[in-house]
Amino acid sequence: MLDAEQKQALAKLPKATLVNFVAEVQGVDKLLDKKIERLLLQSDTPKLIKKLTSNLKGLRRRHAFVEYWKVSEFVTELQYLSDDIMTLYPEQVESCLNLLELFIESSNSSLQRCEDSSEVARVYRSAAQSWLMVASSCYSQEKTTVPVDEQDILSQAWQSRVKTLIDDNDYGFGHIYGTKEALIEGINELLSESEISELINDYKQYYESLFEPDLSADKEAQSLRSSHSHNRANHQEKRKTEVTLVGLVKALSNVAIFEKVYLRIYPKDSMALAQLNELLTFMVDNQAYEIAEQYLSEVWQSRNKREQLQRLDWLSEIQRLKGETQAQIQTLKEAFELHASPQRLKSIMAIASPAEQAKLRKLAYQLVEQQSDIILAVTLLLEIGETKLANQVAVTRHLEFVDIHYETLTRLLKELPDDTYLIRVIIYRSLLSDILDNGRSKAYGHAARYYKKLLPMDFTISRGQAGYNGLASHQQYTAELMQKHGKKYSFWERIED
């Protein structure tokens, strides 16, 4: 990648020199050839529009499956198409918008053909966001040219245009990177509140119609309507419409309308936890704290410890936002007693008074004594500043570290404060033993590195009054290691390196 200075130097070169260079490299690489072709097309706008239209229509007609190792190449192709379309903005707004719509219309086909569609979906999501920007510009221009008595017709036309894009995108439905979701999330960029409300009403009417029986159908048609395949299709259509409705009422940011629509789709008495979380997120984001608390108290059903903690976390966050410090402390303490994590303790200590902090320390001591998880016990003590006691507990229970996953141990190493040499020694020895005991020869380099970490710490610990505090000294540990793993020559050779 060229830096700014190099780009400036290139800009000073004669145009003929650059043209000759491009001519010389043409034909050397296929990807480079495509880039040159794209540059040439940008000098002829009508030709570029015609070429892009042809390419986008062809993209929609493709059926070949894209294997995992070819996805990156396909993503590059899609990104090039998207970039070329956007070179038309803002000079050719209408053409740019039409091409973006053609591009978005190909999303169903492209996503279905890919073994891994996440990166492909990102490109289409970005295209949807570009469409909103270009559409907003186009709509604004049209408003200035259309007579006042025709503004309603123009508004309806743009609402229909939005619906066409949303309804056509089947694959993107429910996908975290779906183009449909991107269009709905940014709909405020294009439509006014009243226009979004009209869209909501349209989808509400359509949604209600999905529940109505077709009384005009004959017996054969009614039989088909009750078949499994039809029920499944009807369920999918309901689910798609629900996602669209929820997205639109979110975009409107009206608490009363959101609650009414949401409860029609997800009644209180049967609301799943994921749906309740979505509702609470909207309420909190829109500062409807009292309503959120009402749902936590009346609707939330805590069937297990995890759900109890999740409810308390919601409650403490709402109390924080409302500035109810004392109530938040009580909620955090309740959550801490359920799950004594250092993060929860840290949250309480940050807002508690000195007297309350003293009580929390006593509670932490009690929980450490009851704690079966050695990592949690040590980190709790470190969180309240009891480094000496944390070292002692680690030494007393050092054999338990061997059963801890190496990722947990290495993560703890990065978080340990100063004066935790004994804990570090225990962790490095545990990591080293795990490699050697299981004969992981490919990891002997890591084992040697862990051993070398023990050497400087031995000097510091040996000079201290407590020494190894009942833990085997470095000399004793090395002797035991040699006796047990002395024949693992490649490990010992790495130590000598």
Summary of the structure (lengths in Angstrom):
residues: 497
radius of gyration: 32.2
end to end distance: 37.9
largest distance: 94.7
contacts: 1384
relative contact order: 0.03
helix: 78%
strand: 0%
